[in-house]
Amino acid sequence: MSDDAQLQRDPPSVGLGLQGGGSHGAFTWGVLDRLLDEVQERRLRFAAISGASAGAMNAALCATGLAIGGPAAAKAKLRKFWEDLSRQGFLSGNRFFYGEPGFFGFNIDWSPIAITLEAMGLIVSPYTNPFYTDPLGPLLQSSFSEADLAALNSDKAAPTFVSAVNVGTNERTIFTQPYLTRDTLRASACLPTEFRSVRIGREFYWDGGYMGNPALNPLVDITKDLLLVLVNPFYRRDVPPITSRAILDRLNEITFNASVVLEVNAIEAVNRALEQAVKEGARPEAMRYKPVRFHAIRDDKFMATLGFVSKNSTSWTLIETLFREGWRTADEWLERNYHKLERESSVDAHQDLIGPVLKGLRADR
């Protein structure tokens, strides 16, 4: 296709689903940086973005940048946020608690200091800690000016969905325009063992990753191509975990993947029902619902080497490495799968995301 023809046609449109995972969200930053190159070349369009925790930060930064200045501005805002995060962590002494990469790489799960901090967390809560500070507040203040928030909540911005958990009602809450604020972003990233709950109105909120990591339903109403950026490994070959740290790591990964597995399962159930209806003679163009196509950018093998505790590290070496891995993974994904957008799924959701669960259920019978 010629360049002129490419410019005349509408680019493929995707709904981005961005997982949370603390500092591991820098992997998503790298993915977005590469995808924004395609947006700049008018080869891709972000129809909507959904995120939780670090994914919510990336989603809001990307949507804001696109609204105020296009892909270049989105790239700049994302880079500034992650650089500021690392710099703030350095100044606050994060390196003394979580260190820099050593002989065993980025996995610091067995660090004596990390283990001590985790043990202290069983006794001292954010409410009883006399030295408690909320580092997200100042970071978000510098990342989202009033003009930025106005742009994010304007008609120019892509629909953006930020999930959080209502502490009192156990409900998933999804914030979207025109109600996106610094507090809604803080709520989405509020790990209850690290931060005091965020009050919005009369309600208190915790990290959205527990019940919507990310929330997919809002995207389905806007586009039929869902592109998931996953930072919590779905698959591990080194199973079962046998040390206490490895067990906790895998438990956390499963916990933060559970909500997206359930949503993918529900969407796939509708897809299978639609497929069966067509086999029985229904006309696709007359059907109210349309099949959803799944795509996923991930590197389970690499992410599994990082451990869980490194999600708290603000080491620039770690963040920059995650950025590069995300960029590379997205570049390879585009090379293999770009032509499938708006045509077919590039990942078998039943086999690669929810299949093992269903196989296990059948095996138990």
N, C-alpha and C positions, 0 to 999 in steps of 0.2 A: 504494500500500500504506500502511495506517495505521501510526502509530508503534507501537501495541501489537502489530500483526501482525509488524512488523519485529523487535521484541524477541523474539517467540516463535520465529521461525525462526533456524536457525544461519546466521551470516554466511558469506559466501564465504571460502574458505580458500586461501591462497597460500603457495608456497615462495619465499622471497626469495633471489636470487643477486646478491651485491654485488661489483662489480669493485673492484680496487685501482687506485691512481693517485696516491699521495702526497697532497699538499694538495688535489688535484682531488677527493679523496674527500669534501670539504665539499659538493660537489654532491649526493652520496648522503645526507649529513646532511639537506639540505633536503628531499629526496624522502621520507626516513623521517619527518621532522617532519610533513609533510602527510599521509602514510599513517596515522600514529598518530592523527590526528584522526578518521579513519574507524574505527580500532580502538576509540577512546574512545566513539564513537557506536554501537558494535556492528554496524558495517556491513562489517567486515573482520577477518580473523584471520590471524596469521602462524603457519602450521603448522610451519615450520622456516626456518632462515636459514643460508646458506652465504656465506663471504666469504674474500677473500685480501688481504693487505697492509692498506691503509687500509680495504678492505671488511671485513676480519676485525675491525678495531677497531670499526667501525660495527655489525657483527653482534653482537659480544659486549656492547657497551654497550647496544644495544637490547634484547637478550634479558635482560640483567641487570636493566635498569630495569623491564621488564614483569614480571619475577619478583618484584621487591621492592616494587613500588608501582603497577604498571599503566602506561598510556600517559604520564601526566604525569611519572612518575619516569624513564621512558625518554627523554622529550624533555629533561629536565633533565640527565641524565647525558651525553647527546650534546652538548648545548650547552656544558657545563662542559669536556668533553674538548677541543673545538675552540677554546674560549676559552683554556684552559690551554696548548694547543699554540702558539697565536699569541703569548701572553704569554711563554712560555719562549723562543720564537724571538727575540722582541724583546730580551729580556735577554741572550741569547747572541750578539747582533750579526748575526742572520740578515739584517736589512735592509741591512747594509753589503755583503753578498755578493750578495743577490738583489733588494734595493731595493723600492721601491713603484711602483705603476703610473705610467707616464710618458706622453710624447707618443704612443708607439706602443701604448698599452694595457697589457695584462697579459703580452704575449709578450716575454720578456726573453732569447730564445735568442741574440740578437746582442750581449748585454751583454758588454763586454770582461772584466769580472770573472768572469762565468759561464764564458766561454770559457777564461780562465786556469785557473779551478778544474778544468774538465774536462780540460785538458791536464796539470795536475798529477796528476790521478787516474790518468793513464797511467804515472806514475813512482812516486808515493807511494800505497801501499795503506793500508787501515785498520790493518794490522799494523805498518807501518813509520812511520806518522804519530806523532811524539812527543807531539802535542797531542790525540790521539784521545780522544773521549768518546762515550758512547752516550746520547743524549738521550731515547730511548724508555724506558729503565729507570725514571728518576724520574717520567716522565709516566704510565706504567702503574701505578707504585706509588701515585700520588695518585688515579688513576682507578678502580682496582680494589682495594678494601680486602679483608681476609680474609672479611668478611661478604658482600661482593659476589661474590667467587669461590665461596663456598659456595652462594649463591643461583643463580649461573650454572650450577653443576654439580648442582643439585637437580632433582627431578622437576617443580618448578613452572616451570622455564625451558623455552622452546621448544627443540627439538633444534637445536644450533648446530654448524656444521662450519667448521673453519679449516684452510686448505691451506698446506703448506710443501713445499719440495724438499729431499730428502736429498742432501747434497753428495757423499757417498761412493758412493751406489748409483744416483743419477740417477732415483730413484723419487719419485712424488708421495706425500706423507704427509698424511692428513686426520685432524686431531685433533678429538675431540668429547667430550661429557660421558661420564664424570666426570673427564676428564683435561685440561680447559681451565685453563691457568695464565697468568701473566704471560709466562713464557718461551715458551709456544706462540704467543702473540700476537706477541712479539718475533721469533720465528722466521718467522712468516708475513710480516712486514714487513721482513725483513733483506735489503735490497739489497746484494749483495756488494761493490759499489764504494764503498758508504757506511758499512757496518757490518761488524764482525767476526761470523763465523758464530755461531749460537746452539747451544750444546751442550745436548741433552736426553738424559739417559742416556749412552749411548756414541756417539750419532750427532750429526752436525753438520748444521744446516739453513740454507737460504737462502729468500728471498722466494717465497711460493707462487704469485705471479702468473705465473711462467714456465711452470707446468704445470697450473694450476687456477685460472683467474681469471674467475669462481669455479668450484669443483667443483660440477657439477650432478647427477651420479649419486646422491649421497645424498638429494637432494630428491625425486627421482622415486619413491623407495620410500615416501615419506610423503604426497605430494600430486601431483595431476595438473595443477595450474596453476602454472607457473613464471613468476615475475615477475622479469625481469632488470633491474638498474639499471646502465647502461653509462656509463662515463666516458671510455673511450678510443675516439675516433672510428672507426667502421667505414668510413665513406664520406668521400671528399674529392673535390671538383670541381677543385681546383687541382693536377691531376696532368699529367705526372709532376713530382715535385719536382726542381729543378735545382741548387739551392745545397747545399753540404755540410751545413749545419744542417737544411735542410728534408728532405734525404734521411735524416739520422739521426732526425729527428722521426718521419717516417712509418715507418721501420724499427722504432722502438720501439713505435709504435702497433700495427703488425702483429704484432710479437712478443708483446705482452701481450694481443692478441685471439685468437691462434692456438688456445690451448687451449679456449676457450669455443666457437669455431667448430667444432672437431673434435667436441666433445661434443654440440653442437646437431645436427651432421650425423649422428652415431650415433643419437641419439634420433629424429630425423626418418626415418631408415632403418627403424626399428622401426614408427613411425607409418604409413609407406607400406606396410609388410608387413601390418600389421593392416587397413588400408583394403582392400588387395587380397584378404585372406582373407574379409572381409565381402562383397565383390563376388562371391566364389566360393561364398558360401552359409553361411559360418560365422556362428554366433549371437554377437553382441557380449557378451551376458551370460555366455556359457560360456567366453569366452576368458580365459586366465590374465593376459595383459597388457592394459592399457588405454591408449588414445591420450593423449599428453601435450599440453597446451595451452600455447602460448607467449605471453608478454606482455613488452614491453620499454619501459622509461622511459629516454629518452635525448634528447640534443640535440647531435647531431654537429656542426652548424653552429657553435654557440656554443663547444663544447669545442675545435674545431679552431683557433679564434682565439687560444688560450692558449699554444700552443707546448708544448714538453716541459720546459724548464728550470724553468718556474713551478711544477712539481710539488714543487720543493724550497723554494718560498717559503712563509713563514709569515705573510705580510702579512695583517692583519685585513681590509683593504680587499678583497683577493682572496678570502679565505675567506668573508666576508660576502656578496660578490657571487655566489659559487658557491652558497652556501646559498639565496639568493633565487631564483636560476635553477633550482635543483633543486626548490624548493617550487612555483614557478610551473609547471614542466614536469609535475610530478606532479599538480597541480591540473587542468591541461588534459587530462592522460591520463585521470584519473578521470571528467571530464565526458564524454569521448568513449567510454570503454571499460569503465566499471565494470559495465555491464549484461552484458558478455560473460564475466565471470568465472564459472567452473564451467559455461560453455555452449560457448564456442568460443575459438579463439586470436584475439588482437587484433593480432597481427603475423604475417605470412607468413614463417615461419622460413626456408623454402626460398628464397624470393625476396629477403628483406631481410637475412638473416644469412649464408646459405651459398650462395645462388643464383649470385652472380657468380663464385665459385670454380668451381662445376661448369660454368657456361657457358664459362669460360675453358678448361677441360679439353676440352670438346667442340670448341671453336674450334680447338684445336691439332691435332686429329686430321685 
